[in-house]
Amino acid sequence: MSAPTRQTPEERLTAFEAMLSAVEAQYADTAAQMEKLKAAGRVKSATYRQLFAKKLNLQDILTFYEVYGLR
């Protein structure tokens, strides 16, 4: 395994912003999927519960961004 290359501060900021955008998009997509299942009356399904857990994990990540002033 090769050693990781160092990023410039600008590259790190770009990477953090890209990650934030990706997490926000995944959160929105997960919430939308949950709403579809809820509308179909499937809130007790395994899929809904998996999406609920995923949404909580994504919310935790977004909370860390907020705590550190990155969102």
PDB file of N, CA, C, O and CB in Angstrom:
ATOM      1  N   MET A   1       0.845  -1.169   0.000  1.00  0.00           N
ATOM      2  CA  MET A   1       0.000   0.000   0.000  1.00  0.00           C
ATOM      3  C   MET A   1       0.893   1.235   0.000  1.00  0.00           C
ATOM      4  O   MET A   1       1.843   1.321   0.778  1.00  0.00           O
ATOM      5  CB  MET A   1      -0.963  -0.004   1.217  1.00  0.00           C
ATOM      6  N   SER A   2       0.590   2.180  -0.862  1.00  0.00           N
ATOM      7  CA  SER A   2       1.411   3.380  -0.939  1.00  0.00           C
ATOM      8  C   SER A   2       0.952   4.411   0.086  1.00  0.00           C
ATOM      9  O   SER A   2      -0.192   4.401   0.541  1.00  0.00           O
ATOM     10  CB  SER A   2       1.361   3.974  -2.351  1.00  0.00           C
ATOM     11  N   ALA A   3       1.864   5.284   0.428  1.00  0.00           N
ATOM     12  CA  ALA A   3       1.564   6.331   1.400  1.00  0.00           C
ATOM     13  C   ALA A   3       0.603   7.338   0.772  1.00  0.00           C
ATOM     14  O   ALA A   3       0.730   7.667  -0.408  1.00  0.00           O
ATOM     15  CB  ALA A   3       2.867   7.036   1.882  1.00  0.00           C
ATOM     16  N   PRO A   4      -0.359   7.828   1.558  1.00  0.00           N
ATOM     17  CA  PRO A   4      -1.294   8.814   1.015  1.00  0.00           C
ATOM     18  C   PRO A   4      -0.578  10.121   0.690  1.00  0.00           C
ATOM     19  O   PRO A   4       0.365  10.512   1.380  1.00  0.00           O
ATOM     20  CB  PRO A   4      -2.441   9.071   2.005  1.00  0.00           C
ATOM     21  N   THR A   5      -1.030  10.785  -0.356  1.00  0.00           N
ATOM     22  CA  THR A   5      -0.439  12.074  -0.705  1.00  0.00           C
ATOM     23  C   THR A   5      -1.066  13.153   0.153  1.00  0.00           C
ATOM     24  O   THR A   5      -2.238  13.071   0.520  1.00  0.00           O
ATOM     25  CB  THR A   5      -0.629  12.390  -2.209  1.00  0.00           C
ATOM     26  N   ARG A   6      -0.284  14.155   0.464  1.00  0.00           N
ATOM     27  CA  ARG A   6      -0.785  15.271   1.277  1.00  0.00           C
ATOM     28  C   ARG A   6      -1.650  16.176   0.417  1.00  0.00           C
ATOM     29  O   ARG A   6      -1.341  16.451  -0.743  1.00  0.00           O
ATOM     30  CB  ARG A   6       0.387  16.077   1.906  1.00  0.00           C
ATOM     31  N   GLN A   7      -2.726  16.625   1.010  1.00  0.00           N
ATOM     32  CA  GLN A   7      -3.611  17.555   0.324  1.00  0.00           C
ATOM     33  C   GLN A   7      -3.307  18.968   0.770  1.00  0.00           C
ATOM     34  O   GLN A   7      -2.915  19.213   1.911  1.00  0.00           O
ATOM     35  CB  GLN A   7      -5.085  17.210   0.588  1.00  0.00           C
ATOM     36  N   THR A   8      -3.494  19.885  -0.148  1.00  0.00           N
ATOM     37  CA  THR A   8      -3.376  21.293   0.227  1.00  0.00           C
ATOM     38  C   THR A   8      -4.629  21.654   1.034  1.00  0.00           C
ATOM     39  O   THR A   8      -5.631  20.942   0.972  1.00  0.00           O
ATOM     40  CB  THR A   8      -3.214  22.227  -1.050  1.00  0.00           C
ATOM     41  N   PRO A   9      -4.576  22.747   1.783  1.00  0.00           N
ATOM     42  CA  PRO A   9      -5.784  23.166   2.521  1.00  0.00           C
ATOM     43  C   PRO A   9      -6.991  23.360   1.590  1.00  0.00           C
ATOM     44  O   PRO A   9      -8.121  23.046   1.966  1.00  0.00           O
ATOM     45  CB  PRO A   9      -5.507  24.473   3.286  1.00  0.00           C
ATOM     46  N   GLU A  10      -6.759  23.867   0.404  1.00  0.00           N
ATOM     47  CA  GLU A  10      -7.850  24.074  -0.544  1.00  0.00           C
ATOM     48  C   GLU A  10      -8.437  22.735  -0.996  1.00  0.00           C
ATOM     49  O   GLU A  10      -9.653  22.608  -1.139  1.00  0.00           O
ATOM     50  CB  GLU A  10      -7.359  24.880  -1.761  1.00  0.00           C
ATOM     51  N   GLU A  11      -7.582  21.742  -1.220  1.00  0.00           N
ATOM     52  CA  GLU A  11      -8.057  20.416  -1.616  1.00  0.00           C
ATOM     53  C   GLU A  11      -8.852  19.762  -0.491  1.00  0.00           C
ATOM     54  O   GLU A  11      -9.871  19.115  -0.734  1.00  0.00           O
ATOM     55  CB  GLU A  11      -6.875  19.521  -2.015  1.00  0.00           C
ATOM     56  N   ARG A  12      -8.381  19.935   0.739  1.00  0.00           N
ATOM     57  CA  ARG A  12      -9.113  19.389   1.889  1.00  0.00           C
ATOM     58  C   ARG A  12     -10.485  20.036   2.018  1.00  0.00           C
ATOM     59  O   ARG A  12     -11.478  19.345   2.246  1.00  0.00           O
ATOM     60  CB  ARG A  12      -8.313  19.593   3.184  1.00  0.00           C
ATOM     61  N   LEU A  13     -10.547  21.354   1.875  1.00  0.00           N
ATOM     62  CA  LEU A  13     -11.821  22.058   1.959  1.00  0.00           C
ATOM     63  C   LEU A  13     -12.767  21.569   0.868  1.00  0.00           C
ATOM     64  O   LEU A  13     -13.951  21.349   1.124  1.00  0.00           O
ATOM     65  CB  LEU A  13     -11.608  23.579   1.845  1.00  0.00           C
ATOM     66  N   THR A  14     -12.255  21.401  -0.334  1.00  0.00           N
ATOM     67  CA  THR A  14     -13.074  20.905  -1.441  1.00  0.00           C
ATOM     68  C   THR A  14     -13.591  19.505  -1.130  1.00  0.00           C
ATOM     69  O   THR A  14     -14.750  19.190  -1.403  1.00  0.00           O
ATOM     70  CB  THR A  14     -12.266  20.897  -2.757  1.00  0.00           C
ATOM     71  N   ALA A  15     -12.738  18.674  -0.563  1.00  0.00           N
ATOM     72  CA  ALA A  15     -13.148  17.308  -0.210  1.00  0.00           C
ATOM     73  C   ALA A  15     -14.211  17.323   0.891  1.00  0.00           C
ATOM     74  O   ALA A  15     -15.184  16.573   0.820  1.00  0.00           O
ATOM     75  CB  ALA A  15     -11.928  16.480   0.245  1.00  0.00           C
ATOM     76  N   PHE A  16     -14.032  18.170   1.903  1.00  0.00           N
ATOM     77  CA  PHE A  16     -15.035  18.283   2.978  1.00  0.00           C
ATOM     78  C   PHE A  16     -16.368  18.756   2.416  1.00  0.00           C
ATOM     79  O   PHE A  16     -17.418  18.232   2.786  1.00  0.00           O
ATOM     80  CB  PHE A  16     -14.550  19.254   4.081  1.00  0.00           C
ATOM     81  N   GLU A  17     -16.334  19.729   1.538  1.00  0.00           N
ATOM     82  CA  GLU A  17     -17.568  20.247   0.952  1.00  0.00           C
ATOM     83  C   GLU A  17     -18.249  19.192   0.086  1.00  0.00           C
ATOM     84  O   GLU A  17     -19.475  19.082   0.086  1.00  0.00           O
ATOM     85  CB  GLU A  17     -17.279  21.500   0.124  1.00  0.00           C
ATOM     86  N   ALA A  18     -17.452  18.413  -0.656  1.00  0.00           N
ATOM     87  CA  ALA A  18     -18.013  17.342  -1.481  1.00  0.00           C
ATOM     88  C   ALA A  18     -18.657  16.276  -0.600  1.00  0.00           C
ATOM     89  O   ALA A  18     -19.730  15.763  -0.919  1.00  0.00           O
ATOM     90  CB  ALA A  18     -16.922  16.712  -2.373  1.00  0.00           C
ATOM     91  N   MET A  19     -17.999  15.946   0.508  1.00  0.00           N
ATOM     92  CA  MET A  19     -18.561  14.953   1.421  1.00  0.00           C
ATOM     93  C   MET A  19     -19.861  15.468   2.035  1.00  0.00           C
ATOM     94  O   MET A  19     -20.839  14.726   2.130  1.00  0.00           O
ATOM     95  CB  MET A  19     -17.547  14.601   2.528  1.00  0.00           C
ATOM     96  N   LEU A  20     -19.878  16.722   2.447  1.00  0.00           N
ATOM     97  CA  LEU A  20     -21.089  17.303   3.014  1.00  0.00           C
ATOM     98  C   LEU A  20     -22.235  17.248   2.012  1.00  0.00           C
ATOM     99  O   LEU A  20     -23.355  16.880   2.367  1.00  0.00           O
ATOM    100  CB  LEU A  20     -20.836  18.751   3.451  1.00  0.00           C
ATOM    101  N   SER A  21     -21.965  17.606   0.780  1.00  0.00           N
ATOM    102  CA  SER A  21     -23.005  17.560  -0.255  1.00  0.00           C
ATOM    103  C   SER A  21     -23.504  16.140  -0.468  1.00  0.00           C
ATOM    104  O   SER A  21     -24.705  15.922  -0.629  1.00  0.00           O
ATOM    105  CB  SER A  21     -22.475  18.130  -1.574  1.00  0.00           C
ATOM    106  N   ALA A  22     -22.596  15.176  -0.472  1.00  0.00           N
ATOM    107  CA  ALA A  22     -22.983  13.782  -0.670  1.00  0.00           C
ATOM    108  C   ALA A  22     -23.836  13.273   0.486  1.00  0.00           C
ATOM    109  O   ALA A  22     -24.824  12.573   0.265  1.00  0.00           O
ATOM    110  CB  ALA A  22     -21.743  12.906  -0.828  1.00  0.00           C
ATOM    111  N   VAL A  23     -23.465  13.617   1.708  1.00  0.00           N
ATOM    112  CA  VAL A  23     -24.229  13.181   2.880  1.00  0.00           C
ATOM    113  C   VAL A  23     -25.607  13.834   2.876  1.00  0.00           C
ATOM    114  O   VAL A  23     -26.603  13.174   3.173  1.00  0.00           O
ATOM    115  CB  VAL A  23     -23.473  13.524   4.189  1.00  0.00           C
ATOM    116  N   GLU A  24     -25.676  15.115   2.544  1.00  0.00           N
ATOM    117  CA  GLU A  24     -26.968  15.796   2.478  1.00  0.00           C
ATOM    118  C   GLU A  24     -27.858  15.172   1.406  1.00  0.00           C
ATOM    119  O   GLU A  24     -29.059  15.009   1.622  1.00  0.00           O
ATOM    120  CB  GLU A  24     -26.772  17.293   2.198  1.00  0.00           C
ATOM    121  N   ALA A  25     -27.292  14.825   0.265  1.00  0.00           N
ATOM    122  CA  ALA A  25     -28.067  14.201  -0.807  1.00  0.00           C
ATOM    123  C   ALA A  25     -28.568  12.820  -0.388  1.00  0.00           C
ATOM    124  O   ALA A  25     -29.717  12.467  -0.657  1.00  0.00           O
ATOM    125  CB  ALA A  25     -27.222  14.092  -2.083  1.00  0.00           C
ATOM    126  N   GLN A  26     -27.708  12.039   0.270  1.00  0.00           N
ATOM    127  CA  GLN A  26     -28.124  10.722   0.751  1.00  0.00           C
ATOM    128  C   GLN A  26     -29.221  10.842   1.802  1.00  0.00           C
ATOM    129  O   GLN A  26     -30.156  10.041   1.825  1.00  0.00           O
ATOM    130  CB  GLN A  26     -26.927   9.961   1.326  1.00  0.00           C
ATOM    131  N   TYR A  27     -29.104  11.842   2.670  1.00  0.00           N
ATOM    132  CA  TYR A  27     -30.114  12.060   3.701  1.00  0.00           C
ATOM    133  C   TYR A  27     -31.464  12.383   3.048  1.00  0.00           C
ATOM    134  O   TYR A  27     -32.488  11.812   3.423  1.00  0.00           O
ATOM    135  CB  TYR A  27     -29.681  13.205   4.659  1.00  0.00           C
ATOM    136  N   ALA A  28     -31.463  13.283   2.086  1.00  0.00           N
ATOM    137  CA  ALA A  28     -32.699  13.659   1.400  1.00  0.00           C
ATOM    138  C   ALA A  28     -33.300  12.475   0.657  1.00  0.00           C
ATOM    139  O   ALA A  28     -34.514  12.274   0.685  1.00  0.00           O
ATOM    140  CB  ALA A  28     -32.440  14.806   0.427  1.00  0.00           C
ATOM    141  N   ASP A  29     -32.457  11.689  -0.006  1.00  0.00           N
ATOM    142  CA  ASP A  29     -32.934  10.515  -0.740  1.00  0.00           C
ATOM    143  C   ASP A  29     -33.536   9.479   0.215  1.00  0.00           C
ATOM    144  O   ASP A  29     -34.580   8.891  -0.067  1.00  0.00           O
ATOM    145  CB  ASP A  29     -31.783   9.884  -1.550  1.00  0.00           C
ATOM    146  N   THR A  30     -32.871   9.271   1.328  1.00  0.00           N
ATOM    147  CA  THR A  30     -33.363   8.317   2.324  1.00  0.00           C
ATOM    148  C   THR A  30     -34.695   8.771   2.899  1.00  0.00           C
ATOM    149  O   THR A  30     -35.617   7.969   3.051  1.00  0.00           O
ATOM    150  CB  THR A  30     -32.340   8.138   3.449  1.00  0.00           C
ATOM    151  N   ALA A  31     -34.797  10.049   3.219  1.00  0.00           N
ATOM    152  CA  ALA A  31     -36.057  10.586   3.746  1.00  0.00           C
ATOM    153  C   ALA A  31     -37.179  10.436   2.723  1.00  0.00           C
ATOM    154  O   ALA A  31     -38.308  10.111   3.091  1.00  0.00           O
ATOM    155  CB  ALA A  31     -35.892  12.068   4.137  1.00  0.00           C
ATOM    156  N   ALA A  32     -36.884  10.669   1.441  1.00  0.00           N
ATOM    157  CA  ALA A  32     -37.890  10.526   0.390  1.00  0.00           C
ATOM    158  C   ALA A  32     -38.349   9.074   0.254  1.00  0.00           C
ATOM    159  O   ALA A  32     -39.538   8.806   0.083  1.00  0.00           O
ATOM    160  CB  ALA A  32     -37.334  11.028  -0.948  1.00  0.00           C
ATOM    161  N   GLN A  33     -37.401   8.145   0.333  1.00  0.00           N
ATOM    162  CA  GLN A  33     -37.760   6.725   0.267  1.00  0.00           C
ATOM    163  C   GLN A  33     -38.641   6.338   1.447  1.00  0.00           C
ATOM    164  O   GLN A  33     -39.593   5.572   1.298  1.00  0.00           O
ATOM    165  CB  GLN A  33     -36.496   5.846   0.240  1.00  0.00           C
ATOM    166  N   MET A  34     -38.318   6.872   2.616  1.00  0.00           N
ATOM    167  CA  MET A  34     -39.117   6.581   3.804  1.00  0.00           C
ATOM    168  C   MET A  34     -40.533   7.133   3.651  1.00  0.00           C
ATOM    169  O   MET A  34     -41.498   6.481   4.050  1.00  0.00           O
ATOM    170  CB  MET A  34     -38.450   7.170   5.058  1.00  0.00           C
ATOM    171  N   GLU A  35     -40.661   8.317   3.081  1.00  0.00           N
ATOM    172  CA  GLU A  35     -41.985   8.910   2.887  1.00  0.00           C
ATOM    173  C   GLU A  35     -42.831   8.059   1.940  1.00  0.00           C
ATOM    174  O   GLU A  35     -44.032   7.895   2.157  1.00  0.00           O
ATOM    175  CB  GLU A  35     -41.855  10.342   2.339  1.00  0.00           C
ATOM    176  N   LYS A  36     -42.208   7.518   0.890  1.00  0.00           N
ATOM    177  CA  LYS A  36     -42.941   6.650  -0.036  1.00  0.00           C
ATOM    178  C   LYS A  36     -43.449   5.399   0.678  1.00  0.00           C
ATOM    179  O   LYS A  36     -44.597   4.991   0.500  1.00  0.00           O
ATOM    180  CB  LYS A  36     -42.045   6.253  -1.226  1.00  0.00           C
ATOM    181  N   LEU A  37     -42.585   4.805   1.482  1.00  0.00           N
ATOM    182  CA  LEU A  37     -42.994   3.619   2.230  1.00  0.00           C
ATOM    183  C   LEU A  37     -44.084   3.965   3.246  1.00  0.00           C
ATOM    184  O   LEU A  37     -45.023   3.195   3.443  1.00  0.00           O
ATOM    185  CB  LEU A  37     -41.786   2.991   2.940  1.00  0.00           C
ATOM    186  N   LYS A  38     -43.952   5.121   3.884  1.00  0.00           N
ATOM    187  CA  LYS A  38     -44.951   5.552   4.864  1.00  0.00           C
ATOM    188  C   LYS A  38     -46.303   5.752   4.182  1.00  0.00           C
ATOM    189  O   LYS A  38     -47.340   5.358   4.716  1.00  0.00           O
ATOM    190  CB  LYS A  38     -44.502   6.858   5.566  1.00  0.00           C
ATOM    191  N   ALA A  39     -46.284   6.360   3.013  1.00  0.00           N
ATOM    192  CA  ALA A  39     -47.530   6.590   2.275  1.00  0.00           C
ATOM    193  C   ALA A  39     -48.185   5.267   1.868  1.00  0.00           C
ATOM    194  O   ALA A  39     -49.406   5.188   1.726  1.00  0.00           O
ATOM    195  CB  ALA A  39     -47.259   7.451   1.027  1.00  0.00           C
ATOM    196  N   ALA A  40     -47.365   4.233   1.684  1.00  0.00           N
ATOM    197  CA  ALA A  40     -47.876   2.916   1.315  1.00  0.00           C
ATOM    198  C   ALA A  40     -48.233   2.087   2.546  1.00  0.00           C
ATOM    199  O   ALA A  40     -48.627   0.927   2.418  1.00  0.00           O
ATOM    200  CB  ALA A  40     -46.851   2.172   0.468  1.00  0.00           C
ATOM    201  N   GLY A  41     -48.097   2.675   3.741  1.00  0.00           N
ATOM    202  CA  GLY A  41     -48.427   1.962   4.970  1.00  0.00           C
ATOM    203  C   GLY A  41     -47.437   0.894   5.356  1.00  0.00           C
ATOM    204  O   GLY A  41     -47.796  -0.085   6.010  1.00  0.00           O
ATOM    205  N   ARG A  42     -46.176   1.073   4.952  1.00  0.00           N
ATOM    206  CA  ARG A  42     -45.163   0.048   5.206  1.00  0.00           C
ATOM    207  C   ARG A  42     -44.130   0.492   6.246  1.00  0.00           C
ATOM    208  O   ARG A  42     -42.943   0.199   6.107  1.00  0.00           O
ATOM    209  CB  ARG A  42     -44.459  -0.311   3.908  1.00  0.00           C
ATOM    210  N   VAL A  43     -44.580   1.195   7.282  1.00  0.00           N
ATOM    211  CA  VAL A  43     -43.650   1.685   8.299  1.00  0.00           C
ATOM    212  C   VAL A  43     -43.108   0.588   9.208  1.00  0.00           C
ATOM    213  O   VAL A  43     -42.155   0.816   9.953  1.00  0.00           O
ATOM    214  CB  VAL A  43     -44.326   2.729   9.135  1.00  0.00           C
ATOM    215  N   LYS A  44     -43.701  -0.590   9.155  1.00  0.00           N
ATOM    216  CA  LYS A  44     -43.198  -1.692   9.978  1.00  0.00           C
ATOM    217  C   LYS A  44     -42.355  -2.675   9.163  1.00  0.00           C
ATOM    218  O   LYS A  44     -41.956  -3.722   9.672  1.00  0.00           O
ATOM    219  CB  LYS A  44     -44.364  -2.430  10.632  1.00  0.00           C
ATOM    220  N   SER A  45     -42.086  -2.340   7.908  1.00  0.00           N
ATOM    221  CA  SER A  45     -41.314  -3.238   7.046  1.00  0.00           C
ATOM    222  C   SER A  45     -39.823  -3.175   7.395  1.00  0.00           C
ATOM    223  O   SER A  45     -39.346  -2.203   7.982  1.00  0.00           O
ATOM    224  CB  SER A  45     -41.531  -2.876   5.558  1.00  0.00           C
ATOM    225  N   ALA A  46     -39.117  -4.212   7.028  1.00  0.00           N
ATOM    226  CA  ALA A  46     -37.670  -4.258   7.263  1.00  0.00           C
ATOM    227  C   ALA A  46     -36.968  -3.148   6.488  1.00  0.00           C
ATOM    228  O   ALA A  46     -36.018  -2.544   6.984  1.00  0.00           O
ATOM    229  CB  ALA A  46     -37.095  -5.635   6.861  1.00  0.00           C
ATOM    230  N   THR A  47     -37.434  -2.883   5.282  1.00  0.00           N
ATOM    231  CA  THR A  47     -36.823  -1.837   4.464  1.00  0.00           C
ATOM    232  C   THR A  47     -36.956  -0.479   5.132  1.00  0.00           C
ATOM    233  O   THR A  47     -35.995   0.288   5.182  1.00  0.00           O
ATOM    234  CB  THR A  47     -37.460  -1.803   3.073  1.00  0.00           C
ATOM    235  N   TYR A  48     -38.136  -0.182   5.642  1.00  0.00           N
ATOM    236  CA  TYR A  48     -38.352   1.094   6.327  1.00  0.00           C
ATOM    237  C   TYR A  48     -37.428   1.205   7.544  1.00  0.00           C
ATOM    238  O   TYR A  48     -36.826   2.253   7.781  1.00  0.00           O
ATOM    239  CB  TYR A  48     -39.837   1.236   6.760  1.00  0.00           C
ATOM    240  N   ARG A  49     -37.324   0.147   8.290  1.00  0.00           N
ATOM    241  CA  ARG A  49     -36.467   0.172   9.487  1.00  0.00           C
ATOM    242  C   ARG A  49     -34.994   0.347   9.133  1.00  0.00           C
ATOM    243  O   ARG A  49     -34.256   1.031   9.841  1.00  0.00           O
ATOM    244  CB  ARG A  49     -36.650  -1.113  10.291  1.00  0.00           C
ATOM    245  N   GLN A  50     -34.569  -0.281   8.023  1.00  0.00           N
ATOM    246  CA  GLN A  50     -33.188  -0.101   7.572  1.00  0.00           C
ATOM    247  C   GLN A  50     -32.950   1.343   7.145  1.00  0.00           C
ATOM    248  O   GLN A  50     -31.915   1.930   7.461  1.00  0.00           O
ATOM    249  CB  GLN A  50     -32.868  -1.061   6.409  1.00  0.00           C
ATOM    250  N   LEU A  51     -33.908   1.905   6.431  1.00  0.00           N
ATOM    251  CA  LEU A  51     -33.787   3.300   6.009  1.00  0.00           C
ATOM    252  C   LEU A  51     -33.790   4.234   7.221  1.00  0.00           C
ATOM    253  O   LEU A  51     -33.073   5.235   7.239  1.00  0.00           O
ATOM    254  CB  LEU A  51     -34.932   3.672   5.047  1.00  0.00           C
ATOM    255  N   PHE A  52     -34.590   3.908   8.221  1.00  0.00           N
ATOM    256  CA  PHE A  52     -34.624   4.711   9.437  1.00  0.00           C
ATOM    257  C   PHE A  52     -33.246   4.721  10.106  1.00  0.00           C
ATOM    258  O   PHE A  52     -32.765   5.774  10.526  1.00  0.00           O
ATOM    259  CB  PHE A  52     -35.694   4.172  10.412  1.00  0.00           C
ATOM    260  N   ALA A  53     -32.622   3.562  10.202  1.00  0.00           N
ATOM    261  CA  ALA A  53     -31.283   3.478  10.800  1.00  0.00           C
ATOM    262  C   ALA A  53     -30.268   4.259   9.969  1.00  0.00           C
ATOM    263  O   ALA A  53     -29.406   4.946  10.518  1.00  0.00           O
ATOM    264  CB  ALA A  53     -30.839   2.005  10.929  1.00  0.00           C
ATOM    265  N   LYS A  54     -30.371   4.155   8.658  1.00  0.00           N
ATOM    266  CA  LYS A  54     -29.459   4.890   7.768  1.00  0.00           C
ATOM    267  C   LYS A  54     -29.647   6.393   7.957  1.00  0.00           C
ATOM    268  O   LYS A  54     -28.676   7.146   8.025  1.00  0.00           O
ATOM    269  CB  LYS A  54     -29.700   4.498   6.282  1.00  0.00           C
ATOM    270  N   LYS A  55     -30.904   6.819   8.041  1.00  0.00           N
ATOM    271  CA  LYS A  55     -31.199   8.239   8.230  1.00  0.00           C
ATOM    272  C   LYS A  55     -30.609   8.746   9.539  1.00  0.00           C
ATOM    273  O   LYS A  55     -30.066   9.850   9.585  1.00  0.00           O
ATOM    274  CB  LYS A  55     -32.713   8.483   8.206  1.00  0.00           C
ATOM    275  N   LEU A  56     -30.707   7.958  10.597  1.00  0.00           N
ATOM    276  CA  LEU A  56     -30.118   8.357  11.883  1.00  0.00           C
ATOM    277  C   LEU A  56     -28.599   8.488  11.783  1.00  0.00           C
ATOM    278  O   LEU A  56     -28.021   9.428  12.329  1.00  0.00           O
ATOM    279  CB  LEU A  56     -30.482   7.341  12.975  1.00  0.00           C
ATOM    280  N   ASN A  57     -27.957   7.560  11.096  1.00  0.00           N
ATOM    281  CA  ASN A  57     -26.503   7.633  10.921  1.00  0.00           C
ATOM    282  C   ASN A  57     -26.103   8.873  10.129  1.00  0.00           C
ATOM    283  O   ASN A  57     -25.145   9.560  10.481  1.00  0.00           O
ATOM    284  CB  ASN A  57     -25.986   6.374  10.217  1.00  0.00           C
ATOM    285  N   LEU A  58     -26.839   9.154   9.064  1.00  0.00           N
ATOM    286  CA  LEU A  58     -26.546  10.339   8.266  1.00  0.00           C
ATOM    287  C   LEU A  58     -26.777  11.605   9.083  1.00  0.00           C
ATOM    288  O   LEU A  58     -26.019  12.568   8.970  1.00  0.00           O
ATOM    289  CB  LEU A  58     -27.409  10.360   6.995  1.00  0.00           C
ATOM    290  N   GLN A  59     -27.819  11.602   9.904  1.00  0.00           N
ATOM    291  CA  GLN A  59     -28.081  12.761  10.758  1.00  0.00           C
ATOM    292  C   GLN A  59     -26.933  12.966  11.751  1.00  0.00           C
ATOM    293  O   GLN A  59     -26.560  14.104  12.034  1.00  0.00           O
ATOM    294  CB  GLN A  59     -29.419  12.586  11.512  1.00  0.00           C
ATOM    295  N   ASP A  60     -26.382  11.893  12.272  1.00  0.00           N
ATOM    296  CA  ASP A  60     -25.231  12.006  13.175  1.00  0.00           C
ATOM    297  C   ASP A  60     -24.050  12.675  12.472  1.00  0.00           C
ATOM    298  O   ASP A  60     -23.383  13.533  13.049  1.00  0.00           O
ATOM    299  CB  ASP A  60     -24.817  10.617  13.697  1.00  0.00           C
ATOM    300  N   ILE A  61     -23.800  12.283  11.241  1.00  0.00           N
ATOM    301  CA  ILE A  61     -22.696  12.880  10.476  1.00  0.00           C
ATOM    302  C   ILE A  61     -22.959  14.363  10.261  1.00  0.00           C
ATOM    303  O   ILE A  61     -22.063  15.187  10.444  1.00  0.00           O
ATOM    304  CB  ILE A  61     -22.513  12.163   9.113  1.00  0.00           C
ATOM    305  N   LEU A  62     -24.186  14.705   9.873  1.00  0.00           N
ATOM    306  CA  LEU A  62     -24.531  16.111   9.666  1.00  0.00           C
ATOM    307  C   LEU A  62     -24.420  16.915  10.957  1.00  0.00           C
ATOM    308  O   LEU A  62     -24.035  18.084  10.935  1.00  0.00           O
ATOM    309  CB  LEU A  62     -25.941  16.230   9.103  1.00  0.00           C
ATOM    310  N   THR A  63     -24.755  16.290  12.071  1.00  0.00           N
ATOM    311  CA  THR A  63     -24.626  16.959  13.365  1.00  0.00           C
ATOM    312  C   THR A  63     -23.167  17.274  13.673  1.00  0.00           C
ATOM    313  O   THR A  63     -22.861  18.350  14.186  1.00  0.00           O
ATOM    314  CB  THR A  63     -25.224  16.092  14.480  1.00  0.00           C
ATOM    315  N   PHE A  64     -22.268  16.346  13.364  1.00  0.00           N
ATOM    316  CA  PHE A  64     -20.839  16.615  13.558  1.00  0.00           C
ATOM    317  C   PHE A  64     -20.399  17.812  12.721  1.00  0.00           C
ATOM    318  O   PHE A  64     -19.639  18.655  13.199  1.00  0.00           O
ATOM    319  CB  PHE A  64     -20.000  15.375  13.192  1.00  0.00           C
ATOM    320  N   TYR A  65     -20.867  17.892  11.485  1.00  0.00           N
ATOM    321  CA  TYR A  65     -20.545  19.049  10.655  1.00  0.00           C
ATOM    322  C   TYR A  65     -21.022  20.334  11.333  1.00  0.00           C
ATOM    323  O   TYR A  65     -20.305  21.335  11.343  1.00  0.00           O
ATOM    324  CB  TYR A  65     -21.183  18.908   9.254  1.00  0.00           C
ATOM    325  N   GLU A  66     -22.223  20.307  11.896  1.00  0.00           N
ATOM    326  CA  GLU A  66     -22.759  21.495  12.556  1.00  0.00           C
ATOM    327  C   GLU A  66     -21.966  21.856  13.811  1.00  0.00           C
ATOM    328  O   GLU A  66     -21.672  23.027  14.053  1.00  0.00           O
ATOM    329  CB  GLU A  66     -24.222  21.278  12.914  1.00  0.00           C
ATOM    330  N   VAL A  67     -21.626  20.843  14.604  1.00  0.00           N
ATOM    331  CA  VAL A  67     -20.880  21.078  15.847  1.00  0.00           C
ATOM    332  C   VAL A  67     -19.548  21.780  15.557  1.00  0.00           C
ATOM    333  O   VAL A  67     -19.110  22.639  16.323  1.00  0.00           O
ATOM    334  CB  VAL A  67     -20.628  19.741  16.587  1.00  0.00           C
ATOM    335  N   TYR A  68     -18.919  21.409  14.456  1.00  0.00           N
ATOM    336  CA  TYR A  68     -17.615  21.987  14.111  1.00  0.00           C
ATOM    337  C   TYR A  68     -17.733  23.194  13.177  1.00  0.00           C
ATOM    338  O   TYR A  68     -16.736  23.664  12.630  1.00  0.00           O
ATOM    339  CB  TYR A  68     -16.738  20.929  13.464  1.00  0.00           C
ATOM    340  N   GLY A  69     -18.956  23.688  13.000  1.00  0.00           N
ATOM    341  CA  GLY A  69     -19.142  24.898  12.200  1.00  0.00           C
ATOM    342  C   GLY A  69     -18.902  24.716  10.709  1.00  0.00           C
ATOM    343  O   GLY A  69     -18.564  25.667  10.005  1.00  0.00           O
ATOM    344  N   LEU A  70     -19.077  23.496  10.238  1.00  0.00           N
ATOM    345  CA  LEU A  70     -18.822  23.212   8.827  1.00  0.00           C
ATOM    346  C   LEU A  70     -20.106  23.111   8.011  1.00  0.00           C
ATOM    347  O   LEU A  70     -20.070  22.789   6.824  1.00  0.00           O
ATOM    348  CB  LEU A  70     -18.035  21.929   8.693  1.00  0.00           C
ATOM    349  N   ARG A  71     -21.220  23.384   8.640  1.00  0.00           N
ATOM    350  CA  ARG A  71     -22.506  23.343   7.936  1.00  0.00           C
ATOM    351  C   ARG A  71     -23.324  24.550   8.300  1.00  0.00           C
ATOM    352  O   ARG A  71     -24.443  24.707   7.813  1.00  0.00           O
ATOM    353  CB  ARG A  71     -23.281  22.059   8.262  1.00  0.00           C
TER     354      ARG A  71
END
